[in-house]
């Protein structure tokens, strides 16, 4: 997902208050998963928390509201990664290379 649309989704969710934050998260296509009721799943800690997933970012917390807040923090952090290349890639083959050697040393005129 492009960083600008991820940041836009995080900003839209952050701007909402209370229950509207949860509803906006779901309107954008987010999935909210409650803790498992099956005792055989209780040995995995991730099955005992509420989970929020949207645009490939998953966050968990003790309740849905806190899970969405954790998701927005992770989305802001993912959108703010240092992108050095002009096409949005995190690395560029020209970054960190030395200058090209000069072809000839020409005397000053």
NORDAPE-V306231 format. One record per pair of residues at least 24 apart in sequence whose C-alpha atoms are under 8 Angstrom apart, sorted by sequence separation. I is the first residue (numbers start at 1). J is the second residue. If there is no record, write none. Layout:
{{I	J} {I	J}}
This chain:
{{30	54} {29	54} {30	55} {34	64} {32	64} {22	64} {22	65} {25	68} {21	65} {22	68} {21	68} {6	55} {1	55} {14	69} {14	72} {13	72} {10	72} {10	75} {10	76} {7	75} {6	75} {7	76} {6	76} {7	79} {6	79} {3	78} {4	79} {3	79} {3	80}}
